[in-house]
Amino acid sequence: MKRIVNTSLQPYHSFRLATQATELIFLESPTDCSVVQDSDFLMLGEGSNTIFTTDFMRPIVINRIRSVVIEHSSSSFDITVGAGLNWHAFVESLMQQQIYGLENLALIPGTVGAAPVQNIGAYGREVGELINQVVAWDRSSGQLVKLSKAECEFGYRDSIFKRQPERWMITHVQFSLPIKWRPVVHYGELTSLGDNCTAEQVFNKVISIRQSKLPDPAVIPNAGSFFKNPVVDRHQFTEIKKSFPDVIAYQLSDNKFKLAAGWLIDRLGLKGYSIGAAAVHDKQALVLVNRGNATGENVIQLAQYIRQQVASSFGVKLEAEVRLMDSHGLIDLDVCE
């Protein structure tokens, strides 16, 4: 286990605000979890979904467990992966071994351990569908435990790990991927591939789409999709569609509709809108970017302005998908209003 004190947080979160950490702790094995058991810390992956708006005063724990164990039965590949491994590198390595199922989730930034926390999803897939179990240190019992898919309580960009961040330290994630692969291409631009496409075609198409629409954090600092796609009931959707016939939405199984948050923001002409050096990306309205010297206050003010405009025009409340942190923990944008 490695520790660093009083260091810049710019290399540890992709929005790269000029903030500081009092202490960074790097986990290298599950046994390290017991050492930080009683610390008041924050778990962090690659910081691709977290924005530190000010100096952070609590210890930050970063997982560096990167092992991969692959087993298989007659019907599935069972893959146990260290939570500190880069997500896209993991997906790419499976593709190279002709193990398929995660190709729709290619190029999503972050670590394997962050995937179940957010229940990351894209192009018709959510990672929770393919997770068999999650291994995590339970701080309430001081033990390493295995949580089944049901116990993870996956929802839309949600999980028990997201709702109880102080309790869980994910060390490994186990995936179950079918040996008999079937494409999932019913969403968005993937429909052009057709049902007879290969996994490699899906993988390459997803990468191409994401690269064309989303800025590279290494070039333009950002934290990916800033807001969740809001879910509304049929009545609210019908009312919105009366005023905005071209609204982009996807019908869900429970008679609800998921609206495209990026479309809502774009429809209001907010691409390129900025407060200080924090701005709405000029090509993808769902992404906020740091134009070089943005402050945490710039980011919060911009997020609140967007939320107010969307609520006023569409009657819809946007919720942050990113984790906005102040000096001690998560910022609730509802409280900031």
Backbone torsions as a table, in degrees:
resi	resn	phi	psi	omega
1	MET	NA	136.5	-176.4
2	LYS	-118.1	144.8	178.6
3	ARG	-128.2	142.0	173.2
4	ILE	-131.9	135.7	-179.2
5	VAL	-116.1	150.2	174.6
6	ASN	48.5	68.0	-176.3
7	THR	-132.6	159.4	179.7
8	SER	-68.1	142.0	176.4
9	LEU	-92.4	-4.2	-178.1
10	GLN	-56.3	-41.2	179.3
11	PRO	-73.5	-8.4	-172.1
12	TYR	-111.7	5.5	168.9
13	HIS	-147.3	137.9	-167.0
14	SER	-72.4	-13.4	175.9
15	PHE	-80.0	-19.3	171.1
16	ARG	54.9	46.6	170.2
17	LEU	-73.2	150.5	-176.5
18	ALA	-80.5	76.7	-179.7
19	THR	-123.0	166.1	-175.1
20	GLN	-121.0	154.1	172.6
21	ALA	-114.4	141.3	176.4
22	THR	-76.1	-32.4	-179.3
23	GLU	-158.9	133.6	171.7
24	LEU	-113.8	134.1	179.2
25	ILE	-123.6	127.1	-176.7
26	PHE	-107.0	118.9	177.7
27	LEU	-83.4	133.5	179.6
28	GLU	-118.4	-9.3	175.7
29	SER	-156.9	159.4	179.4
30	PRO	-58.0	-29.2	-179.3
31	THR	-66.8	-22.1	177.3
32	ASP	-63.9	-23.0	-178.2
33	CYS	-59.8	-35.5	-178.3
34	SER	-65.5	-27.4	-177.9
35	VAL	-69.3	-36.4	-178.0
36	VAL	-99.7	8.4	-176.8
37	GLN	-45.7	-45.4	-173.2
38	ASP	-99.5	8.8	179.1
39	SER	-83.9	149.6	176.1
40	ASP	-91.0	78.0	-170.7
41	PHE	-111.4	170.2	172.5
42	LEU	-115.6	131.0	174.2
43	MET	-81.9	137.3	-179.6
44	LEU	-138.6	136.5	174.3
45	GLY	-90.3	-111.7	176.6
46	GLU	-97.0	3.1	178.0
47	GLY	71.7	21.8	-178.4
48	SER	-82.7	-9.6	179.0
49	ASN	-126.1	17.1	-176.7
50	THR	-129.7	136.3	176.7
51	ILE	-123.0	119.3	177.2
52	PHE	-89.4	104.2	-174.5
53	THR	-80.2	-12.8	178.4
54	THR	-153.5	174.5	176.8
55	ASP	-58.3	139.6	-175.5
56	PHE	-104.1	125.1	-170.1
57	MET	-95.4	-11.0	178.0
58	ARG	-94.4	158.2	173.5
59	PRO	-61.6	145.4	176.1
60	ILE	-114.5	125.9	-179.7
61	VAL	-103.3	126.6	-179.1
62	ILE	-118.0	125.6	-177.1
63	ASN	-80.5	130.4	176.9
64	ARG	-122.5	21.6	177.1
65	ILE	-81.8	119.5	-169.9
66	ARG	-131.2	23.7	-178.5
67	SER	-72.1	154.9	175.8
68	VAL	-137.1	123.2	176.7
69	VAL	-123.3	123.7	-177.9
70	ILE	-114.5	124.6	173.7
71	GLU	-125.1	162.6	177.8
72	HIS	-150.0	153.4	175.0
73	SER	-117.2	-166.4	-179.9
74	SER	-70.8	-19.0	-174.3
75	SER	-118.3	-18.4	-173.8
76	SER	-151.5	158.8	168.0
77	PHE	-97.0	128.1	176.9
78	ASP	-109.5	114.9	-169.7
79	ILE	-121.3	119.4	179.0
80	THR	-105.4	122.8	-169.3
81	VAL	-126.2	137.1	174.9
82	GLY	-64.2	138.8	-172.8
83	ALA	-67.0	-17.8	-177.2
84	GLY	-87.3	-1.9	-178.8
85	LEU	-74.0	140.2	176.1
86	ASN	-60.8	132.0	-174.1
87	TRP	-61.5	-51.6	-176.0
88	HIS	-66.1	-36.8	177.0
89	ALA	-60.6	-38.0	177.7
90	PHE	-65.1	-48.5	179.9
91	VAL	-60.7	-43.5	-179.3
92	GLU	-63.8	-39.4	179.7
93	SER	-65.7	-35.9	176.3
94	LEU	-66.0	-41.8	178.4
95	MET	-58.2	-41.0	-179.3
96	GLN	-65.5	-24.7	178.1
97	GLN	-97.3	9.7	-180.0
98	GLN	58.1	41.4	173.1
99	ILE	-112.1	115.2	-168.2
100	TYR	-115.2	161.9	177.6
101	GLY	139.7	-26.0	-177.3
102	LEU	-105.6	6.8	-173.6
103	GLU	-62.1	-29.4	178.3
104	ASN	-65.8	-19.0	-176.3
105	LEU	-103.1	17.6	179.6
106	ALA	-62.6	149.0	173.0
107	LEU	67.3	9.2	171.9
108	ILE	-71.9	127.0	-177.3
109	PRO	-70.9	161.1	176.5
110	GLY	112.8	-169.7	-177.7
111	THR	-107.4	167.7	175.3
112	VAL	-60.5	-39.5	-178.7
113	GLY	-67.2	-27.3	178.6
114	ALA	-77.9	-22.0	-175.4
115	ALA	-58.7	-50.0	179.2
116	PRO	-70.7	-26.1	179.7
117	VAL	-59.7	-50.0	179.8
118	GLN	-86.7	-9.9	-167.9
119	ASN	47.3	61.0	-174.8
120	ILE	-54.9	146.1	-179.1
121	GLY	-150.3	153.3	176.4
122	ALA	-169.8	143.8	172.0
123	TYR	51.1	48.6	173.0
124	GLY	87.1	1.8	-179.8
125	ARG	-123.2	145.5	167.2
126	GLU	-123.9	140.6	-173.6
127	VAL	-63.0	-30.6	-179.6
128	GLY	-59.1	-25.0	178.9
129	GLU	-65.4	-24.9	-172.2
130	LEU	-113.4	3.0	177.5
131	ILE	-89.7	131.3	177.5
132	ASN	-89.7	-44.2	176.6
133	GLN	-160.7	161.4	176.8
134	VAL	-122.8	132.1	176.4
135	VAL	-98.3	126.1	-176.0
136	ALA	-146.6	150.8	173.0
137	TRP	-82.2	123.2	179.9
138	ASP	-94.9	109.1	-176.4
139	ARG	-70.0	-20.1	179.6
140	SER	-72.8	-27.5	179.2
141	SER	-112.1	-13.8	-177.3
142	GLY	69.5	33.6	-177.3
143	GLN	-136.5	156.8	172.5
144	LEU	-84.8	125.7	-176.4
145	VAL	-128.3	160.8	175.9
146	LYS	-112.0	124.2	179.8
147	LEU	-107.0	127.9	177.6
148	SER	-71.1	169.6	177.3
149	LYS	-53.7	-45.1	-179.3
150	ALA	-63.4	-39.9	-178.7
151	GLU	-69.4	-20.2	177.6
152	CYS	-74.5	-18.0	175.7
153	GLU	53.5	53.1	-179.1
154	PHE	-68.8	139.0	173.0
155	GLY	-142.4	-171.5	179.7
156	TYR	-65.7	112.7	-176.4
157	ARG	49.6	41.2	-173.6
158	ASP	-149.9	156.5	177.2
159	SER	-168.1	170.9	175.4
160	ILE	-63.4	-29.1	-179.4
161	PHE	-70.4	-34.3	178.1
162	LYS	-73.7	-36.3	-177.9
163	ARG	-80.3	-21.2	179.5
164	GLN	-128.1	60.4	-173.6
165	PRO	-65.3	-24.9	-178.7
166	GLU	-78.2	-14.5	-174.3
167	ARG	-93.1	-35.0	-166.9
168	TRP	-111.8	138.9	168.2
169	MET	-122.9	105.4	-178.4
170	ILE	-73.6	128.1	177.9
171	THR	-106.9	-35.1	-179.0
172	HIS	-145.7	153.4	173.7
173	VAL	-126.7	132.6	178.1
174	GLN	-109.2	124.5	179.3
175	PHE	-104.9	148.0	173.0
176	SER	-121.1	108.3	-176.4
177	LEU	-112.9	131.4	-175.0
178	PRO	-67.6	140.7	175.3
179	ILE	-69.7	-37.5	176.0
180	LYS	-87.9	98.2	-174.6
181	TRP	-82.9	140.7	172.2
182	ARG	-129.6	136.4	-178.0
183	PRO	-71.1	147.3	171.2
184	VAL	-113.1	98.4	-173.0
185	VAL	-133.5	33.3	-178.3
186	HIS	-95.2	7.5	-172.3
187	TYR	-118.3	127.5	172.1
188	GLY	54.5	-136.4	-174.2
189	GLU	-71.0	-10.7	178.8
190	LEU	-70.8	-19.4	-178.0
191	THR	-60.1	-25.1	-179.2
192	SER	-67.5	-16.2	-179.0
193	LEU	-76.1	-30.6	-178.6
194	GLY	78.8	165.3	-174.7
195	ASP	-74.7	-10.0	-178.2
196	ASN	-100.3	14.5	-178.7
197	CYS	-75.0	168.8	177.1
198	THR	-98.6	163.3	176.8
199	ALA	-63.2	-36.3	178.5
200	GLU	-62.6	-37.7	178.5
201	GLN	-65.8	-40.4	177.7
202	VAL	-64.1	-47.6	179.7
203	PHE	-55.6	-50.3	-178.1
204	ASN	-67.1	-36.8	179.8
205	LYS	-66.3	-44.0	179.7
206	VAL	-61.3	-44.2	178.6
207	ILE	-61.1	-44.3	-179.5
208	SER	-61.9	-43.7	-179.8
209	ILE	-63.9	-48.0	-176.9
210	ARG	-64.1	-40.5	180.0
211	GLN	-67.1	-31.0	-179.9
212	SER	-77.4	-24.9	-173.6
213	LYS	-106.4	-28.7	-171.2
214	LEU	-113.7	134.3	179.4
215	PRO	-70.9	144.0	177.4
216	ASP	-73.5	119.2	-179.0
217	PRO	-58.2	-25.0	179.0
218	ALA	-70.9	-21.1	-179.5
219	VAL	-103.2	-48.5	178.2
220	ILE	-121.8	107.9	-176.6
221	PRO	-56.7	127.2	178.8
222	ASN	-160.6	170.8	-179.8
223	ALA	-120.8	30.3	179.0
224	GLY	71.7	-152.1	-179.4
225	SER	-61.0	120.4	-175.1
226	PHE	-81.3	-35.7	-177.7
227	PHE	-116.6	152.2	171.4
228	LYS	-74.0	152.7	169.9
229	ASN	-73.7	118.9	-175.5
230	PRO	-71.2	147.3	178.6
231	VAL	-110.2	129.2	-179.1
232	VAL	-126.3	162.9	177.4
233	ASP	-83.6	174.2	-175.1
234	ARG	-61.8	-40.8	-179.1
235	HIS	-61.3	-46.4	-179.6
236	GLN	-66.2	-38.3	178.1
237	PHE	-62.8	-42.6	179.8
238	THR	-61.6	-41.2	179.2
239	GLU	-65.2	-41.1	178.7
240	ILE	-64.9	-41.2	-177.0
241	LYS	-66.9	-27.9	176.8
242	LYS	-61.9	-41.1	-178.8
243	SER	-87.0	-28.8	-177.4
244	PHE	-131.4	79.3	-175.5
245	PRO	-58.8	-23.0	-176.8
246	ASP	-94.1	13.0	-179.1
247	VAL	-57.3	138.7	178.5
248	ILE	-94.2	123.4	-177.9
249	ALA	-150.5	157.9	178.8
250	TYR	-127.4	124.8	-178.3
251	GLN	-75.1	133.8	178.8
252	LEU	-98.5	170.6	-174.0
253	SER	-71.6	-20.4	-175.7
254	ASP	-99.1	29.8	177.6
255	ASN	64.9	27.5	174.5
256	LYS	-116.8	170.0	-176.1
257	PHE	-130.8	134.7	176.3
258	LYS	-97.3	118.1	179.0
259	LEU	-88.0	147.8	177.8
260	ALA	-81.3	106.3	-177.2
261	ALA	-59.5	-37.5	178.7
262	GLY	-61.1	-38.8	178.4
263	TRP	-65.3	-42.7	179.9
264	LEU	-58.6	-45.0	-178.7
265	ILE	-68.6	-42.3	179.9
266	ASP	-64.4	-39.3	-178.3
267	ARG	-60.6	-26.3	179.3
268	LEU	-88.8	5.1	176.7
269	GLY	71.2	31.8	-173.9
270	LEU	-95.4	-0.5	174.9
271	LYS	-58.2	129.9	179.6
272	GLY	86.1	-10.7	179.6
273	TYR	-64.6	139.3	-176.1
274	SER	-139.1	154.5	167.4
275	ILE	-128.8	114.9	-171.0
276	GLY	61.7	-133.7	-180.0
277	ALA	-99.7	9.8	172.4
278	ALA	-94.4	131.2	-172.6
279	ALA	-144.1	156.6	168.7
280	VAL	-77.9	129.9	-177.8
281	HIS	-59.7	141.4	-173.5
282	ASP	-77.6	-7.4	177.1
283	LYS	-114.5	-27.6	-178.6
284	GLN	-131.8	105.5	-172.7
285	ALA	-68.0	-16.8	-178.8
286	LEU	-79.7	-10.0	-176.2
287	VAL	-108.5	127.7	171.1
288	LEU	-97.9	143.8	-175.0
289	VAL	-127.7	159.4	175.1
290	ASN	-103.3	112.1	-177.3
291	ARG	-79.4	5.5	172.7
292	GLY	143.1	-44.5	-177.8
293	ASN	-138.6	37.8	179.4
294	ALA	-64.5	151.6	174.9
295	THR	-108.9	163.9	176.1
296	GLY	-59.3	-37.0	178.5
297	GLU	-63.7	-39.5	176.0
298	ASN	-57.2	-46.6	-177.0
299	VAL	-63.2	-47.4	-178.1
300	ILE	-64.4	-42.9	179.9
301	GLN	-64.3	-39.9	178.7
302	LEU	-65.7	-44.8	179.0
303	ALA	-60.2	-43.0	-179.4
304	GLN	-67.2	-38.3	177.9
305	TYR	-62.3	-44.9	179.3
306	ILE	-61.5	-46.1	179.9
307	ARG	-59.8	-42.2	-179.8
308	GLN	-65.1	-41.0	-179.9
309	GLN	-67.3	-41.7	179.1
310	VAL	-66.6	-42.2	179.1
311	ALA	-63.5	-40.3	-178.8
312	SER	-67.6	-39.1	-175.1
313	SER	-86.6	-35.5	-173.2
314	PHE	-117.0	-9.9	-176.6
315	GLY	70.0	26.5	-176.1
316	VAL	-120.7	135.7	177.0
317	LYS	-97.6	123.0	176.1
318	LEU	-85.3	137.7	175.5
319	GLU	-111.9	142.9	-178.9
320	ALA	-67.3	135.2	170.1
321	GLU	-90.0	-30.7	177.1
322	VAL	-76.4	160.1	172.2
323	ARG	-94.7	113.2	175.5
324	LEU	-94.2	122.7	-175.0
325	MET	-114.4	137.7	168.1
326	ASP	-100.1	-155.3	-173.0
327	SER	-67.4	-22.4	-175.4
328	HIS	-127.4	-9.9	-179.2
329	GLY	171.8	-160.9	-172.8
330	LEU	-69.8	136.8	175.9
331	ILE	-91.3	131.2	174.8
332	ASP	-96.7	111.1	-177.5
333	LEU	-63.0	-27.7	176.9
334	ASP	-64.4	-35.4	180.0
335	VAL	-73.9	-31.3	-177.2
336	CYS	-73.2	-18.3	-175.5
337	GLU	-64.5	NA	NA
